[in-house]
């Protein structure tokens, strides 16, 4: 629990408090967030700052070089084992020569000498290898320590920002910060800025009530927002917790039906936990209006995409009327991680060890079912079961076999049992990011180099758990015999031939099938005859413009669930708001087309 300290910032300078006493907390007023935190020791006055700034690029190069050395050392380990095999072969030949009697005496003597020299070389080589491994491991750990920074760097921006947002929203909020001294990789800090900021804004806008609303519900006048951080092994656990109105699962079910995401029967059968998880669906919101604080046409799906891109997962727990907690789990480092190497068929794959709760053999009494599908009883829980081959290679679903090896995986606040052929070893080494189309594959978290120089894929445990529960599609195409996935089809609508061809070329370059229309009326004709998965439209066009096209699509009984992205030269907030109010799921300015903005938005809405 945090200890109250002075409000941040103080409205006016105050005299220093007596030695050993903390300054009294300042009262909160409407629109001011008061930050409290555990007191930290300040450096003594006059102490020189001996820190040295090192650029992120320099650290990345140093880390990469260290990992190259470690990878080379692991390849030398392979040669060490080959030398040992040679020594054993010489021992066998020496015994055979001795069995020849006097005729083989000279050969036996020479083989004995060669064997002794080879054994000595092997011992010396092994000692040198072990020494090299120790020194390289120490070097790697030192480099990793240079990359670490406290979360205080990230948390420092929130008191002022939350105070200003609270003022704009007319709310009183106490901000509590815990675990600011928790250290993580600087690249993780940078990657967490956007998703954590979105969660904080979401809590203020959608979660914490106004003073009058809180008093009407029997609560205190001031809301409470807690940012908490702690280490769990090689994972960082970040939580954003508010004591606001919570999330109503029934409203989310109704919203999903209105948006055409679920049928009425599907929605009514959806458990509360799965219903709350709907907020991570692209373009999904239970709130009708778009706000300047957390709306902007960007939903919580962006948070999940960013976090899973870090090899982590995000989960939500909420009690209506009491509050909501978002939990984000990510690796402490993006450069190295403990990996569990395993075999599935002929493939050698990896999982981040932090996502593996346990490994076990299936007992005769542990097999059961959930809603007619295979499941296992694990430590008083019933978990869905799926073989890794069925999740990745399209193999038929089946029940677990008695004695089969299963891994209990954790992800998105849930667990699942996944059957594997063989677990090879656990080893800490570099995780390489994936680029291009592979980088957009939700089931892939990265790659790592093996001792023979080949690469092994690092799988996303969060995606496997979701697939085992049936919330995400299983991955077809991992095996050669798996059927090819249908290309997603996008309709591009723009009256400018140059812009239209530019957008078409960008989308085709990353694997989408694209058709085009020269205005909104032409687009409606095309949609009446052809099936597409998304519409990317210009805003200003003759006859039917982008806003009118979006409204017609969102009001259509069969096309309303079709994602719509507006691409326009108008980047003002008022124009963006008009697009979102019309029902657009994404908004990209044409000046950003040279970057990845459009491709990233499309990939997010068509996962």
C-alpha positions as CSV (number, residue, x, y, z in Angstrom):
1,X,0.0,0.0,0.0
2,X,1.2,3.5,-0.8
3,X,1.9,6.2,1.8
4,X,0.2,9.6,1.2
5,X,2.6,12.3,0.1
6,X,2.3,15.8,-1.1
7,X,0.0,16.5,-4.0
8,X,1.8,16.6,-7.3
9,X,2.5,19.3,-8.3
10,X,2.1,21.8,-5.4
11,X,0.2,25.0,-6.3
12,X,2.9,27.1,-4.7
13,X,6.4,26.6,-3.2
14,X,6.4,25.7,0.5
15,X,9.0,25.7,3.1
16,X,10.9,22.5,3.7
17,X,9.3,20.3,6.3
18,X,11.2,19.5,9.5
19,X,13.7,16.6,9.4
20,X,12.0,13.2,9.6
21,X,8.5,14.4,8.8
22,X,6.7,14.3,5.5
23,X,4.8,17.3,4.2
24,X,1.0,17.1,4.7
25,X,-1.1,16.1,1.7
26,X,-2.8,18.9,-0.2
27,X,-6.5,18.7,-0.5
28,X,-7.9,17.5,-3.9
29,X,-10.2,19.9,-5.8
30,X,-12.5,19.3,-8.7
31,X,-10.4,18.3,-11.7
32,X,-7.2,17.6,-9.8
33,X,-5.7,14.1,-9.4
34,X,-3.6,13.6,-6.3
35,X,-0.7,11.2,-6.7
36,X,0.5,9.2,-3.8
37,X,3.5,6.9,-3.7
38,X,5.9,5.2,-1.4
39,X,8.6,7.7,-0.3
40,X,12.0,7.2,-1.9
41,X,15.4,8.4,-0.7
42,X,16.6,11.5,-2.4
43,X,20.3,11.7,-3.3
44,X,22.4,13.8,-0.9
45,X,23.0,17.4,-1.9
46,X,26.4,17.9,-3.5
47,X,26.6,14.3,-4.8
48,X,27.9,14.4,-8.4
49,X,25.7,12.7,-11.0
50,X,28.1,10.0,-12.4
51,X,25.6,8.6,-14.8
52,X,26.5,8.4,-18.5
53,X,23.9,8.6,-21.3
54,X,24.0,5.7,-23.8
55,X,21.9,5.9,-26.9
56,X,19.3,3.2,-27.5
57,X,20.9,2.3,-30.8
58,X,24.3,1.8,-29.1
59,X,22.7,-0.5,-26.5
60,X,20.9,-2.5,-29.3
61,X,24.2,-3.0,-31.2
62,X,26.0,-4.0,-28.0
63,X,23.2,-6.5,-27.2
64,X,23.2,-7.9,-30.7
65,X,27.0,-8.3,-30.7
66,X,26.8,-10.2,-27.4
67,X,24.1,-12.5,-28.6
68,X,26.2,-13.2,-31.8
69,X,29.1,-14.3,-29.5
70,X,26.8,-16.5,-27.4
71,X,25.4,-18.1,-30.5
72,X,28.9,-18.8,-31.8
73,X,29.8,-20.3,-28.4
74,X,26.8,-22.7,-28.6
75,X,27.9,-23.9,-32.0
76,X,31.4,-24.6,-30.5
77,X,29.6,-26.7,-27.9
78,X,28.4,-28.9,-30.8
79,X,32.1,-29.4,-31.8
80,X,33.0,-30.3,-28.2
81,X,30.5,-33.1,-28.3
82,X,32.0,-34.3,-31.7
83,X,35.5,-34.4,-30.1
84,X,34.2,-36.5,-27.3
85,X,32.7,-39.0,-29.8
86,X,36.1,-39.1,-31.6
87,X,37.8,-40.0,-28.3
88,X,35.3,-42.8,-27.6
89,X,35.9,-44.1,-31.2
90,X,39.7,-44.2,-30.6
91,X,39.1,-46.1,-27.3
92,X,37.1,-48.7,-29.2
93,X,39.8,-49.0,-31.9
94,X,42.5,-49.3,-29.2
95,X,40.7,-52.2,-27.6
96,X,40.3,-54.0,-30.9
97,X,44.0,-53.6,-31.7
98,X,44.9,-55.0,-28.3
99,X,42.7,-58.0,-29.1
100,X,44.9,-58.8,-32.1
101,X,47.7,-59.9,-29.8
102,X,51.4,-59.4,-30.7
103,X,50.5,-58.6,-34.4
104,X,48.6,-55.6,-33.3
105,X,50.9,-54.4,-30.5
106,X,52.5,-51.5,-32.4
107,X,49.1,-50.4,-33.7
108,X,47.6,-50.6,-30.2
109,X,50.5,-48.5,-28.8
110,X,50.0,-45.8,-31.4
111,X,46.3,-45.8,-31.0
112,X,46.7,-45.5,-27.3
113,X,49.0,-42.5,-27.7
114,X,46.5,-40.9,-30.1
115,X,43.6,-41.6,-27.8
116,X,45.4,-40.0,-24.8
117,X,46.3,-36.8,-26.9
118,X,42.7,-36.6,-28.2
119,X,41.3,-37.0,-24.6
120,X,43.7,-34.3,-23.3
121,X,42.7,-31.9,-26.2
122,X,39.0,-32.6,-25.4
123,X,39.5,-31.8,-21.7
124,X,41.3,-28.6,-22.5
125,X,38.7,-27.6,-25.1
126,X,35.9,-28.3,-22.6
127,X,37.6,-26.2,-19.9
128,X,38.1,-23.3,-22.4
129,X,34.5,-23.6,-23.6
130,X,33.1,-23.5,-20.0
131,X,35.3,-20.5,-19.2
132,X,34.1,-18.8,-22.4
133,X,30.5,-19.5,-21.5
134,X,30.8,-18.1,-18.0
135,X,32.5,-14.9,-19.3
136,X,30.0,-14.4,-22.1
137,X,27.1,-15.0,-19.8
138,X,28.4,-12.4,-17.4
139,X,28.9,-10.0,-20.3
140,X,25.3,-10.6,-21.4
141,X,24.0,-10.0,-17.9
142,X,26.0,-6.8,-17.7
143,X,24.6,-5.6,-21.0
144,X,21.1,-6.4,-19.9
145,X,21.6,-4.5,-16.7
146,X,22.6,-1.4,-18.8
147,X,19.3,-1.7,-20.7
148,X,17.2,-1.7,-17.5
149,X,15.3,1.4,-16.3
150,X,12.8,1.9,-13.5
151,X,9.1,2.3,-14.3
152,X,9.3,5.6,-12.6
153,X,10.4,6.9,-16.1
154,X,7.1,5.8,-17.5
155,X,4.9,6.7,-14.5
156,X,6.3,10.2,-14.1
157,X,4.1,11.5,-17.0
158,X,0.8,10.5,-15.4
159,X,0.2,12.8,-12.4
160,X,0.0,15.9,-14.6
161,X,-1.8,14.2,-17.5
162,X,-4.4,12.7,-15.2
163,X,-4.9,16.0,-13.3
164,X,-5.7,17.7,-16.6
165,X,-8.0,15.0,-17.9
166,X,-9.8,14.9,-14.6
167,X,-10.3,18.6,-14.8
168,X,-11.7,18.4,-18.3
169,X,-14.1,15.6,-17.3
170,X,-15.2,17.3,-14.1
171,X,-14.0,14.4,-11.9
172,X,-12.0,14.1,-8.6
173,X,-9.4,11.4,-8.8
174,X,-6.7,10.1,-6.4
175,X,-3.8,8.6,-8.3
176,X,-1.8,5.8,-6.5
177,X,1.5,4.7,-8.0
178,X,3.0,1.4,-6.8
179,X,6.2,-0.4,-7.9
180,X,7.8,2.6,-9.6
181,X,11.3,1.1,-8.7
182,X,10.5,-2.1,-10.8
183,X,13.1,-2.2,-13.5
184,X,12.5,-3.4,-17.1
185,X,14.2,-3.2,-20.5
186,X,14.1,0.4,-21.9
187,X,12.6,-1.0,-25.1
188,X,9.7,-2.5,-23.1
189,X,9.2,0.9,-21.4
190,X,9.0,2.6,-24.8
191,X,6.6,0.0,-26.2
192,X,4.3,0.2,-23.2
193,X,3.8,4.0,-23.4
194,X,0.9,3.9,-25.9
195,X,-1.1,0.9,-24.5
196,X,-0.8,2.0,-20.9
197,X,-1.8,5.6,-21.8
198,X,-4.9,4.2,-23.5
199,X,-5.8,2.1,-20.5
200,X,-5.4,5.1,-18.2
201,X,-7.5,7.3,-20.4
202,X,-10.1,4.6,-20.7
203,X,-10.3,4.3,-16.9
204,X,-10.8,8.0,-16.5
205,X,-13.3,8.4,-19.3
206,X,-15.4,5.2,-19.0
207,X,-14.6,3.9,-15.5
208,X,-14.4,6.6,-12.8
209,X,-17.7,8.4,-12.2
210,X,-18.3,12.1,-11.6
211,X,-18.7,13.3,-8.0
212,X,-22.5,13.4,-8.2
213,X,-22.7,9.9,-9.8
214,X,-20.5,8.5,-7.0
215,X,-22.5,10.1,-4.3
216,X,-25.7,8.8,-5.8
217,X,-24.2,5.3,-5.7
218,X,-23.1,5.6,-2.1
219,X,-19.4,6.0,-2.9
220,X,-17.0,8.7,-1.7
221,X,-16.8,11.8,-3.9
222,X,-13.3,11.1,-5.2
223,X,-12.4,8.2,-7.5
224,X,-9.3,6.2,-7.1
225,X,-7.0,5.1,-10.0
226,X,-4.1,2.8,-9.1
227,X,-1.1,2.0,-11.4
228,X,0.7,-1.0,-9.9
229,X,3.8,-2.8,-11.2
230,X,5.7,-5.9,-10.0
231,X,8.0,-8.6,-11.3
232,X,6.9,-12.2,-11.6
233,X,10.1,-14.0,-12.6
234,X,11.0,-12.8,-16.1
235,X,7.6,-11.1,-16.6
236,X,6.4,-7.7,-15.7
237,X,2.8,-7.4,-14.3
238,X,1.2,-4.0,-14.8
239,X,-2.3,-3.3,-13.6
240,X,-4.6,-0.3,-14.1
241,X,-7.3,-0.4,-11.5
242,X,-10.2,2.0,-10.9
243,X,-13.0,1.9,-8.4
244,X,-15.6,3.2,-10.9
245,X,-18.8,1.8,-12.4
246,X,-17.3,-1.4,-13.8
247,X,-18.3,-3.2,-17.0
248,X,-21.8,-4.6,-17.5
249,X,-21.5,-7.9,-19.5
250,X,-25.1,-7.7,-20.6
251,X,-24.6,-4.3,-22.2
252,X,-21.6,-5.7,-24.1
253,X,-23.7,-8.7,-25.3
254,X,-26.4,-6.2,-26.6
255,X,-23.8,-4.1,-28.3
256,X,-22.2,-7.2,-30.0
257,X,-25.7,-8.1,-31.3
258,X,-26.3,-4.6,-32.6
259,X,-22.9,-4.6,-34.4
260,X,-23.6,-7.9,-35.9
261,X,-20.7,-9.6,-34.2
262,X,-22.9,-12.2,-32.5
263,X,-26.3,-13.6,-33.0
264,X,-28.9,-13.2,-30.2
265,X,-28.6,-16.8,-29.1
266,X,-24.8,-16.7,-29.2
267,X,-24.7,-13.6,-27.1
268,X,-27.2,-15.0,-24.5
269,X,-25.0,-18.1,-24.1
270,X,-21.8,-16.2,-23.7
271,X,-20.3,-16.4,-20.2
272,X,-19.7,-13.1,-18.4
273,X,-15.9,-13.5,-18.7
274,X,-16.1,-14.0,-22.4
275,X,-18.6,-11.1,-22.7
276,X,-16.2,-8.7,-21.0
277,X,-13.4,-9.9,-23.2
278,X,-15.4,-8.5,-26.2
279,X,-14.1,-5.0,-25.5
280,X,-10.8,-6.1,-27.1
281,X,-12.6,-6.8,-30.4
282,X,-11.7,-4.3,-33.3
283,X,-13.9,-1.3,-33.3
284,X,-15.9,-2.5,-30.3
285,X,-17.3,-0.2,-27.6
286,X,-20.2,-0.3,-25.2
287,X,-20.3,3.5,-25.3
288,X,-22.2,5.1,-28.2
289,X,-20.4,8.5,-28.4
290,X,-16.8,9.2,-29.5
291,X,-14.9,11.3,-26.9
292,X,-11.7,13.3,-27.1
293,X,-10.2,11.4,-24.2
294,X,-10.3,7.7,-25.1
295,X,-12.4,7.5,-28.3
296,X,-10.7,8.8,-31.4
297,X,-11.9,5.6,-33.3
298,X,-9.3,3.5,-31.6
299,X,-10.5,0.7,-29.4
300,X,-8.9,-1.5,-26.7
301,X,-8.0,-3.9,-29.5
302,X,-5.0,-1.7,-30.1
303,X,-3.9,-2.4,-26.6
304,X,-4.1,-6.2,-27.1
305,X,-2.4,-6.0,-30.5
306,X,0.5,-3.9,-29.0
307,X,0.9,-6.1,-25.9
308,X,0.7,-9.4,-27.8
309,X,3.3,-8.0,-30.2
310,X,5.6,-7.8,-27.2
311,X,5.1,-11.4,-26.4
312,X,2.7,-10.6,-23.6
313,X,-1.1,-10.7,-22.9
314,X,-3.7,-8.4,-21.4
315,X,-6.8,-9.5,-19.4
316,X,-9.7,-7.6,-17.7
317,X,-11.6,-8.3,-14.6
318,X,-14.6,-6.2,-13.6
319,X,-17.4,-6.1,-11.1
320,X,-20.4,-3.8,-12.1
321,X,-20.7,-0.9,-9.7
322,X,-17.3,-1.6,-8.0
323,X,-14.6,-1.1,-10.6
324,X,-12.4,-2.6,-13.3
325,X,-8.8,-3.9,-13.4
326,X,-6.8,-4.4,-16.6
327,X,-3.7,-6.6,-16.2
328,X,-0.9,-6.5,-18.7
329,X,1.8,-9.1,-18.6
330,X,4.9,-8.6,-20.8
331,X,8.5,-10.0,-20.8
332,X,10.9,-7.9,-18.7
333,X,13.2,-7.9,-21.7
334,X,12.5,-8.1,-25.5
335,X,16.0,-9.1,-26.4
336,X,16.6,-12.3,-24.3
337,X,14.2,-14.6,-22.5
338,X,14.0,-18.1,-21.0
339,X,12.7,-20.3,-23.8
340,X,11.3,-23.8,-23.6
341,X,12.3,-25.8,-26.7
342,X,10.0,-28.5,-27.8
343,X,9.2,-30.8,-30.8
344,X,5.8,-31.1,-32.6
345,X,6.1,-33.6,-35.5
346,X,9.2,-32.6,-37.4
347,X,9.1,-29.0,-36.2
348,X,11.3,-27.6,-33.4
349,X,9.4,-24.8,-31.8
350,X,9.7,-22.5,-28.7
351,X,7.5,-21.0,-26.0
352,X,8.5,-18.4,-23.5
353,X,9.0,-20.3,-20.3
354,X,7.2,-17.6,-18.3
355,X,4.0,-18.6,-20.1
356,X,4.3,-22.3,-19.2
357,X,2.8,-23.0,-15.8
358,X,3.7,-26.7,-15.7
359,X,4.4,-29.9,-17.7
360,X,2.7,-33.1,-16.9
361,X,1.7,-36.6,-18.2
362,X,-2.0,-37.2,-18.6
363,X,-3.4,-39.4,-15.9
364,X,-6.2,-41.9,-16.4
365,X,-8.7,-40.0,-14.3
366,X,-7.9,-36.5,-15.6
367,X,-9.6,-36.7,-19.0
368,X,-13.1,-35.0,-19.2
369,X,-15.0,-32.6,-21.5
370,X,-16.2,-29.0,-21.6
371,X,-19.3,-28.4,-23.7
372,X,-18.6,-31.6,-25.6
373,X,-14.9,-30.8,-26.3
374,X,-11.8,-32.5,-24.9
375,X,-10.6,-31.2,-21.5
376,X,-8.4,-32.1,-18.6
377,X,-8.7,-31.8,-14.8
378,X,-5.6,-29.9,-13.7
379,X,-5.1,-28.9,-10.0
380,X,-8.9,-28.6,-9.3
381,X,-9.5,-26.8,-12.6
382,X,-11.0,-28.1,-15.8
383,X,-9.0,-26.8,-18.8
384,X,-9.6,-27.2,-22.5
385,X,-7.2,-29.6,-24.2
386,X,-5.8,-29.4,-27.7
387,X,-2.8,-30.9,-29.3
388,X,-0.2,-28.5,-30.7
389,X,-0.6,-30.2,-34.1
390,X,-4.4,-29.4,-34.1
391,X,-3.7,-25.8,-33.2
392,X,-1.0,-25.2,-35.7
393,X,-1.3,-27.8,-38.5
394,X,-5.0,-28.3,-38.9
395,X,-4.9,-31.9,-37.5
396,X,-8.3,-33.3,-36.3
397,X,-9.3,-32.4,-32.7
398,X,-9.1,-35.3,-30.3
399,X,-9.1,-36.2,-26.6
400,X,-5.8,-36.4,-24.7
401,X,-4.2,-39.8,-24.6
402,X,-3.3,-41.4,-21.3
403,X,0.4,-40.7,-20.6
404,X,0.6,-37.9,-23.2
405,X,2.9,-35.0,-22.4
406,X,0.9,-31.7,-22.0
407,X,2.0,-28.2,-21.2
408,X,-0.3,-26.0,-19.1
409,X,-0.1,-22.6,-20.8
410,X,-1.1,-19.2,-19.4
411,X,-2.5,-16.3,-21.5
412,X,-5.1,-13.5,-21.4
413,X,-6.0,-14.4,-17.8
414,X,-6.8,-18.0,-18.7
415,X,-5.1,-21.4,-19.0
416,X,-5.2,-24.3,-21.4
417,X,-3.6,-27.7,-21.7
418,X,-1.7,-28.3,-24.9
419,X,-0.3,-31.7,-26.0
420,X,3.3,-31.8,-27.4
421,X,5.5,-34.6,-28.6
422,X,8.6,-33.8,-26.7
423,X,10.2,-31.1,-24.5
424,X,13.9,-30.7,-25.3
425,X,15.3,-28.2,-22.9
426,X,15.0,-24.7,-21.3
427,X,17.5,-22.1,-22.2
428,X,17.8,-18.3,-22.0
429,X,18.7,-16.7,-25.4
430,X,17.9,-13.9,-27.8
431,X,14.4,-13.6,-29.2
432,X,14.5,-12.0,-32.7
433,X,11.5,-9.9,-33.9
434,X,9.7,-10.9,-37.0
435,X,9.1,-8.5,-39.8
436,X,6.7,-8.1,-42.7
437,X,3.7,-10.5,-42.9
438,X,5.2,-12.9,-40.4
439,X,5.4,-10.0,-37.9
440,X,1.6,-9.6,-38.2
441,X,0.8,-13.3,-37.5
442,X,-0.9,-13.4,-34.1
443,X,0.4,-16.9,-33.3
444,X,4.1,-16.0,-33.7
445,X,6.0,-14.1,-31.0
446,X,9.4,-14.1,-32.6
447,X,12.3,-16.4,-33.6
448,X,15.5,-17.6,-32.1
449,X,18.7,-19.1,-33.5
450,X,19.6,-22.8,-32.9
451,X,23.1,-24.2,-32.4
452,X,23.3,-25.3,-36.0
453,X,22.5,-21.7,-37.3
454,X,18.8,-22.4,-38.2
455,X,15.9,-20.5,-36.7
456,X,13.2,-21.8,-34.5
457,X,9.8,-20.1,-34.2
458,X,8.7,-18.7,-30.8
459,X,4.9,-19.3,-30.5
460,X,2.5,-16.9,-28.8
461,X,1.1,-18.7,-25.7
462,X,-1.7,-16.1,-25.5
463,X,-2.9,-17.0,-29.0
464,X,-2.7,-20.8,-28.3
465,X,-4.7,-20.5,-25.1
466,X,-7.4,-18.4,-26.9
467,X,-7.5,-20.9,-29.8
468,X,-7.8,-23.8,-27.3
469,X,-10.8,-22.1,-25.7
470,X,-12.3,-21.5,-29.2
471,X,-12.1,-17.7,-29.1
472,X,-9.6,-17.5,-32.0
473,X,-9.2,-19.3,-35.2
474,X,-6.7,-22.1,-35.3
475,X,-3.7,-21.6,-37.6
476,X,-4.0,-23.3,-41.0
477,X,-1.0,-23.5,-43.2
478,X,1.7,-24.4,-40.7
479,X,2.0,-27.8,-42.2
480,X,2.4,-28.4,-45.9
481,X,-0.8,-30.4,-46.2
482,X,-2.9,-27.7,-44.5
483,X,-5.4,-25.9,-46.9
484,X,-4.4,-22.4,-48.0
485,X,-6.3,-19.5,-46.3
486,X,-8.6,-17.4,-48.4
487,X,-7.1,-14.0,-49.2
488,X,-8.9,-11.1,-47.5
489,X,-10.6,-8.9,-50.0
490,X,-10.7,-5.1,-49.7
491,X,-12.7,-2.5,-51.6
492,X,-10.8,0.8,-52.1
493,X,-13.0,3.8,-52.9
494,X,-11.4,7.1,-54.1
495,X,-12.2,9.5,-56.9
496,X,-8.5,10.3,-57.4
497,X,-6.9,7.7,-59.7
498,X,-3.4,8.4,-58.4
499,X,-4.4,7.9,-54.7
500,X,-6.6,4.9,-55.6
501,X,-3.7,3.2,-57.3
502,X,-1.3,4.1,-54.4
503,X,-3.6,2.5,-51.8
504,X,-4.3,-0.5,-54.0
505,X,-0.6,-1.1,-54.5
506,X,0.2,-0.8,-50.8
507,X,-2.5,-3.4,-49.9
508,X,-1.7,-5.8,-52.6
509,X,2.0,-5.7,-51.6
510,X,1.2,-7.1,-48.2
511,X,-1.0,-9.9,-49.5
512,X,-4.6,-8.6,-49.8
513,X,-6.9,-9.0,-52.8
514,X,-8.2,-5.5,-53.8
515,X,-11.0,-4.2,-55.9
516,X,-11.7,-0.5,-56.5
517,X,-14.5,2.0,-57.1
518,X,-14.3,5.6,-58.2
519,X,-16.9,7.0,-55.8
520,X,-19.5,6.0,-53.2
521,X,-22.3,5.2,-55.6
522,X,-19.9,2.9,-57.6
523,X,-18.9,1.3,-54.3
524,X,-22.5,0.5,-53.4
525,X,-23.0,-1.1,-56.9
526,X,-19.8,-3.1,-56.4
527,X,-20.9,-4.3,-52.9
528,X,-24.3,-5.5,-54.3
529,X,-22.4,-7.9,-56.7
530,X,-19.2,-8.8,-54.9
531,X,-18.1,-10.0,-51.4
532,X,-15.4,-8.0,-49.6
533,X,-14.0,-8.1,-46.1
534,X,-13.4,-4.3,-45.6
535,X,-14.0,-0.9,-47.2
536,X,-11.2,1.7,-47.4
537,X,-12.8,5.0,-48.6
538,X,-11.9,8.6,-49.3
539,X,-13.9,11.3,-47.5
540,X,-14.6,13.8,-50.2
541,X,-16.1,12.3,-53.4
542,X,-18.9,13.3,-55.9
543,X,-22.4,11.8,-55.7
544,X,-22.0,9.7,-52.5
545,X,-19.1,10.9,-50.3
546,X,-17.2,8.8,-47.7
547,X,-19.4,9.9,-44.8
548,X,-22.7,9.0,-46.6
549,X,-21.2,5.7,-47.8
550,X,-20.2,4.8,-44.2
551,X,-23.6,5.7,-42.8
552,X,-25.3,3.6,-45.5
553,X,-23.1,0.6,-44.8
554,X,-23.5,0.8,-41.1
555,X,-27.3,1.0,-41.5
556,X,-27.4,-1.9,-44.0
557,X,-28.8,-5.2,-42.5
558,X,-26.1,-7.4,-43.9
559,X,-23.2,-5.0,-44.4
560,X,-23.2,-3.2,-41.1
561,X,-20.4,-5.4,-39.6
562,X,-18.1,-4.6,-42.5
563,X,-15.1,-2.6,-41.2
564,X,-14.7,0.8,-42.8
565,X,-11.5,2.9,-42.8
566,X,-11.6,6.5,-44.0
567,X,-8.5,7.8,-45.8
568,X,-8.5,11.6,-46.2
569,X,-6.5,14.8,-46.4
570,X,-8.5,16.2,-43.5
571,X,-6.7,15.5,-40.3
572,X,-8.5,17.9,-37.9
573,X,-10.1,16.5,-34.8
574,X,-13.5,17.7,-35.9
575,X,-13.2,15.8,-39.2
576,X,-12.0,12.7,-37.4
577,X,-15.0,13.0,-35.0
578,X,-17.4,13.2,-38.0
579,X,-16.0,10.1,-39.5
580,X,-16.2,8.1,-36.2
581,X,-19.8,9.3,-35.6
582,X,-20.7,8.1,-39.1
583,X,-19.5,4.6,-38.0
584,X,-16.0,4.4,-39.3
585,X,-13.7,1.8,-37.6
586,X,-10.5,3.6,-38.5
587,X,-9.3,7.0,-39.8
588,X,-6.0,7.7,-41.6
589,X,-4.8,10.9,-43.2
590,X,-3.3,10.7,-46.7
591,X,-0.1,12.4,-45.5
592,X,0.5,9.2,-43.4
593,X,0.2,6.8,-46.4
594,X,4.0,6.8,-46.9
595,X,4.2,5.2,-43.4
596,X,2.7,2.0,-42.1
597,X,-0.4,3.6,-40.7
598,X,-2.9,2.3,-43.2
599,X,-1.4,-1.2,-43.4
600,X,-1.3,-1.4,-39.6
601,X,-5.0,-0.3,-39.2
602,X,-6.1,-2.8,-41.9
603,X,-4.1,-5.6,-40.2
604,X,-5.7,-4.7,-36.9
605,X,-9.2,-4.7,-38.2
606,X,-8.7,-7.9,-40.3
607,X,-6.6,-10.1,-37.8
